[in-house]
Amino acid sequence: MIKGLVSVVIPTYNGEQFIKDCLLSISKQKVPHEVIVIDDISTDKTAEIAKEMGAKVLINEVHKGQVAGKNTGIQNMEGEYFVTIDQDDRFKDDALLNLVNELETNNADIVMAKLEDFTNKEEDKEYCHQEPFRGILTGAAIFKKSVFDVIGYFDESIITGDVIDLVDRCNKNGVKIYKSDVITCERRIHNANFGRTNQKDEYKDYAKLLRKQFLEKMKK
């Protein structure tokens, strides 16, 4: 593990349209960092673009999904800190520097900052949050790698509710999460957003997590 190094993990699948913007936003960051792209057997030029831009690219042998990509990144990272971002989003200037500073200043294990939505298409504006918001980890959170030694990895059986499960395990294991008002990520809104195309799985995952929490309470 390299002290002070931020490992940025990007799970990808057919992201050639936006991946360059994402990687360019990372290249502008002013702290030591590495970029690990976990490609889920894209059929376009995603992996090729990532390699050309200097990222470490790991290509799955079979489709594993976005959550598994995060875990593969954690298992292959060299940095002290873990950050993940979606292939179609981008970091704001000084995002990684601000996340590291917030983490160290507040003596936290995880910092959850804020995102702001943007779109280039009029028809997608109705899906944008009007104000910066907190609530998802992608592009707006930093972890000490040691956190995963305590709570384990992301649950790969959960497609869209992995963040809720992770935060629940953090709370149960005394992991300190600091909520920051710093805006670190610009979330691109378009018709192929993961959340918009996987709503059925999202509802199933939320039901699964609520059921799990109910059963745990019944055991006490």
Backbone hydrogen bonds, N-H to C=O, Kabsch-Sander energy under -0.5 kcal/mol:
donor,donor_aa,acceptor,acceptor_aa,energy
2,I,78,E,-3.7
3,K,1,M,-0.7
5,L,2,I,-1.8
6,V,32,P,-2.2
7,S,5,L,-0.6
7,S,81,Y,-3.1
8,V,6,V,-0.7
8,V,34,E,-3.0
9,V,7,S,-0.6
9,V,83,V,-3.0
10,I,36,I,-2.8
12,T,38,I,-3.0
18,F,15,G,-1.2
19,I,15,G,-2.6
21,D,18,F,-0.6
22,C,18,F,-1.7
23,L,19,I,-2.6
24,L,20,K,-2.6
25,S,21,D,-1.9
26,I,22,C,-1.3
27,S,23,L,-2.2
28,K,24,L,-1.0
29,Q,26,I,-1.8
34,E,6,V,-2.2
36,I,8,V,-2.9
37,V,35,V,-0.5
37,V,56,K,-3.1
38,I,10,I,-2.1
38,I,36,I,-0.6
39,D,37,V,-0.8
39,D,58,L,-2.6
40,D,12,T,-2.8
40,D,38,I,-0.5
41,I,39,D,-1.2
49,I,45,K,-2.7
50,A,46,T,-2.3
51,K,47,A,-2.3
52,E,48,E,-2.2
53,M,49,I,-1.4
54,G,51,K,-1.8
55,A,50,A,-2.4
56,K,35,V,-2.9
57,V,55,A,-0.6
58,L,37,V,-3.1
58,L,56,K,-0.5
60,N,39,D,-2.8
60,N,58,L,-0.5
69,G,65,G,-1.4
70,K,66,Q,-1.4
71,N,67,V,-1.6
72,T,68,A,-2.5
73,G,69,G,-2.1
74,I,70,K,-2.3
75,Q,71,N,-2.4
76,N,72,T,-1.0
76,N,73,G,-0.6
77,M,73,G,-0.9
77,M,74,I,-0.6
80,E,2,I,-1.0
80,E,5,L,-1.3
81,Y,5,L,-2.0
82,F,143,F,-2.7
83,V,7,S,-2.5
85,I,9,V,-1.8
87,Q,11,P,-0.6
89,D,86,D,-1.4
90,R,186,E,-1.9
92,K,184,T,-2.2
95,A,92,K,-1.9
98,N,94,D,-2.6
99,L,95,A,-2.4
100,V,96,L,-2.6
101,N,97,L,-2.4
102,E,98,N,-2.4
103,L,99,L,-2.1
104,E,100,V,-2.5
105,T,101,N,-2.9
106,N,102,E,-1.6
107,N,104,E,-1.0
108,A,103,L,-2.2
109,D,176,K,-2.2
110,I,176,K,-2.0
111,V,142,I,-2.0
112,M,178,Y,-2.6
113,A,111,V,-0.6
113,A,140,A,-3.8
114,K,182,V,-2.7
115,L,133,F,-2.8
116,E,185,C,-2.0
118,F,187,R,-2.1
124,D,121,K,-1.3
125,K,122,E,-1.3
127,Y,124,D,-1.6
128,C,125,K,-1.5
133,F,115,L,-2.3
135,G,136,I,-0.6
139,G,84,T,-3.6
140,A,137,L,-1.7
141,A,137,L,-0.6
142,I,111,V,-1.8
143,F,82,F,-2.4
144,K,109,D,-2.1
145,K,80,E,-2.7
147,V,144,K,-2.1
148,F,145,K,-1.4
149,D,146,S,-0.8
150,V,146,S,-0.8
150,V,147,V,-0.9
151,I,147,V,-2.3
152,G,148,F,-1.4
156,E,154,F,-0.8
158,I,155,D,-1.5
159,I,157,S,-0.6
165,D,161,G,-1.8
166,L,162,D,-2.2
167,V,163,V,-2.6
168,D,164,I,-2.1
169,R,165,D,-2.0
170,C,166,L,-2.2
171,N,167,V,-2.5
172,K,168,D,-1.8
173,N,169,R,-1.2
173,N,170,C,-0.5
174,G,171,N,-0.9
175,V,170,C,-2.5
177,I,175,V,-0.6
178,Y,110,I,-2.9
178,Y,176,K,-0.5
180,S,112,M,-2.5
180,S,178,Y,-0.6
184,T,114,K,-2.3
184,T,182,V,-0.6
185,C,114,K,-1.2
186,E,90,R,-3.1
187,R,116,E,-2.4
187,R,185,C,-0.6
188,R,186,E,-0.6
189,I,118,F,-2.7
190,H,188,R,-0.5
193,N,190,H,-1.6
197,T,193,N,-1.8
198,N,194,F,-1.0
202,E,198,N,-2.1
203,Y,199,Q,-2.4
204,K,200,K,-1.9
205,D,201,D,-2.6
206,Y,202,E,-2.5
207,A,203,Y,-2.1
208,K,204,K,-2.2
209,L,205,D,-2.4
210,L,206,Y,-2.4
211,R,207,A,-2.3
212,K,208,K,-2.0
213,Q,209,L,-2.4
214,F,210,L,-2.2
215,L,211,R,-2.3
216,E,212,K,-2.0
217,K,213,Q,-1.9
218,M,214,F,-1.8
219,K,215,L,-1.2
220,K,216,E,-0.7
220,K,217,K,-0.7
